[in-house]
Amino acid sequence: MSLELLSKLETKIQAALETIELLKMELEEEKQASSSLSEQNQQLKQELASWNEKVTGLVGLLNDEVN
């Protein structure tokens, strides 16, 4: 191989390594965002369950009053 070809290959490898590193950083950011969203989703599910219990209790009280 000529030195020119080796130089081109080295440049392409370096570009590929830089792209891989950027993608790794993006992946880590997305994992953190996903984790945060999962935690928020779990909290919202708990709040929804709490509200459902409260509404069910109030409906039960209303039914008791009507009967």
C-alpha positions in Angstrom: 0.0 0.0 0.0 1.1 3.5 -0.7 1.6 6.0 2.1 -1.3 8.0 0.5 -3.7 5.1 0.9 -2.5 4.5 4.5 -3.1 8.2 5.3 -6.6 8.1 3.8 -7.3 4.9 5.8 -6.0 6.5 9.0 -8.2 9.6 8.4 -11.3 7.4 7.8 -10.6 5.3 10.9 -10.1 8.5 13.0 -13.4 9.9 11.7 -15.1 6.6 12.5 -13.7 6.6 16.0 -14.9 10.1 16.6 -18.3 9.2 15.3 -18.5 6.2 17.6 -17.5 8.4 20.6 -20.2 11.0 19.8 -22.8 8.2 19.4 -21.7 6.8 22.8 -22.2 10.2 24.4 -25.6 10.6 22.8 -26.6 7.1 23.9 -25.6 7.9 27.5 -27.6 11.1 27.4 -30.6 9.2 26.0 -30.3 6.6 28.7 -30.3 9.3 31.4 -33.4 11.0 29.8 -35.1 7.6 29.6 -34.4 6.9 33.2 -35.7 10.3 34.2 -38.9 9.8 32.2 -39.3 6.3 33.7 -39.1 7.8 37.2 -41.6 10.5 36.3 -43.9 8.0 34.7 -43.8 5.8 37.9 -44.6 8.9 40.0 -47.5 9.9 37.8 -48.8 6.3 37.9 -48.7 6.5 41.7 -50.5 9.8 41.7 -53.2 8.4 39.4 -53.7 5.4 41.6 -54.1 7.7 44.6 -56.6 9.9 42.8 -58.5 6.9 41.7 -58.7 5.7 45.3 -60.0 9.1 46.4 -62.6 9.3 43.7 -63.8 5.7 44.3 -64.1 6.6 48.0 -66.1 9.8 47.3 -68.4 7.9 44.9 -68.9 5.3 47.6 -69.8 8.0 50.0 -72.2 9.5 47.6 -73.8 6.1 46.9 -74.2 5.6 50.7 -75.9 9.0 51.0 -78.3 8.3 48.1 -79.3 4.9 49.5 
